[in-house]
Amino acid sequence: MKKILLVDDMSEVHEKVDPIFRGGFDSANDLEEALEKLERGEYSLVITDYHLGDDAPSGGLDVINSARKKGIDSILMSREYHGEEAITAGAVGFVFKKLFLDTYGKRN
């Protein structure tokens, strides 16, 4: 069964999304973990943050690139606008993290 991979270094994001997808997603907390899971697993969608910690300030773009190479759609989210970078890297969309959290956080 294919799943969604959520990549973010903020536990708040994982906590707010968990009830929405009802366990139908896998998560990664950093770039290295995300790339390992993409290599091993089958995903239908990747939702990734742009900034994945101090070691990977634009790590989300690396996640998108890796997903694209495997034929997996991805969406970038960030507190700042990185939509053009996301699309150039191969993402199918971009969403502001605040909008993402506000929208899904209301369902908790």
TORLUM-79452 format. One record per atom (N, C-alpha, C): x, y, z; residue in one letter. Coordinates in steps of 0.1 Angstrom, whole numbers, plus 5000, padded with zeros to 4 digits. Example, Ala and Ser with C-alpha at 12.3 -4.5 7.8 and 13.67 -1.06 7.14 Angstrom:
BEGIN
513249435078A512349555078A513249675078A512849785071S513749895071S512950005079S
REM end
This chain:
BEGIN
500849885000M500050005000M500950125000M500650224991K501450344991K500850445001K501850525006K501450615017K502050755014K501650845022I502150985022I503450985031I504451055026L505651075035L505651225039L505551255052L505651385057L507051415063L507651515058V509051545062V509051685068V509351685081D509451815088D510251795101D511051885105D511751875117D511051935130D509751975127M508952025138M507951915143M507951875155S507051775160S505551825159S505351955160E504052005160E503351975147E504051975136V503451945123V503051795122V503851705127H503551565127H502251545136H502251605148E501151595157E499751635151E499851755144K498551805138K498151725126K499051665119V498651585107V498251445110V498751385121D498451255124D496951215124D496051295131P494651255131P493951275117P494551365109I493951385096I494151265087I495351215086F495551105077F495350975084F494950975097R494650855104R495650745103R496850775105G497950685104G498350645090G497750695080G498050665067G499250735061G500150775070F501350845065F502550795073F503650825067D504950785073D505650925075D506450935085S507151055087S508651045088S509251165085A510751175086A510951305093A511951315101N512351435109N513451515103N514151455094D515351525088D515551475074D516551545067L516851515053L517351365052L518251325060E518851195059E517751085060E516851105070E515851005072E514851005061E514551125055A513651125044A514151055032A515451085029L516051015017L516150865019L516350815031E516450675033E515050615031E514050685036K512650625035K512150635021K512550735013L512150734999L512850624991L514050594995E514750484988E514150344991E513650325003R513150195008R511650185005R510850285006G509450275006G508750314993G507450284993E506650324982E505650434987E505750544981Y504950664985Y504150714973Y502950764975S502250834964S502350984965S502851034976L502951174978L503951204989L504751314987V505651364997V505351505000V505151535013I504951675018I506151705026I506851805022T508151835029T508251985032T508852005043D509252145047D510452185039D510652315037Y511752365030Y513052355039Y512952405051H514052405060H514052285069H515052195068L515052075076L516152075086L516252185094G517252195104G518452275099G519352305108D520552375105D521452305095D521452175096D522252095087D521752095072D520452125070A519852115057A518852235055A519452355055P518552475054P517652475042P517952415031S517052405020S516852255016S516852165026G516852025024G515551975017G514452055019G513252015012G513352004997G514252084992L514452074977L515151944973L516051894982D516651774979D515651654980D514751664990V513651564991V512851564978V512451684974I511651694962I512351634950I513651664948N514451614937N514451454938N514651404949S514751254951S513351194948S512351254952A510951204950A510651214935A511051324928R510751334914R511451224906R512651194910K513451084903K512750954904K511950934915K511250804917K509850814912K509450924906G508050944900G507050974911G507451024922I506551054933I506251204933I504951244934D504551384935D504951434948D505251564949S505651624962S505051774963S504851814975I504451944978I505352004988I505852124986L506752194995L505952285004L506252285017M505652385026M506752465033M506452585036S507452675043S506752795049S507452855058R506952975064R507153095055R508053085046E508453185036E508153135022E507953225013Y507553184999Y508753124992Y508652994988H509652924980H508952854969H507852904964G507052834954G507752814941G508452914936E509152904924E510352794925E511052794936E512052704938E511452564939E510352544945A509652414946A509352364933A508652444924I508252404911I509452364902I510552454903T511752424896T512352294900T512252264913A512852134918A512052014914A510752034910G509851924906G508651904914G508351994923A507151984932A505952014923A504851954927V503551984921V502852104927V503352144939G502652254946G503452304957G502952414963F503552484974F502452534983F502652524996V501752585006V502452645017V501952755022F502552825034F502252735046F503352715054K503252625065K502152675075K501952805077K500952855086K499552815081K499352825068L498052785062L497852645064L498852565062F498752415063F498452385078F499152445088L498852415102L497552465106L497152585102D495852645106D494752555100D494852515088T493752435082T493652295089T494752225090Y494652095095Y494552095111Y495152195117G495052205131G493652225137G492752285129K491352305134K490652175135K491052065129R490351945129R490751855141R491751905149N492151825161N491051835171N
REM end
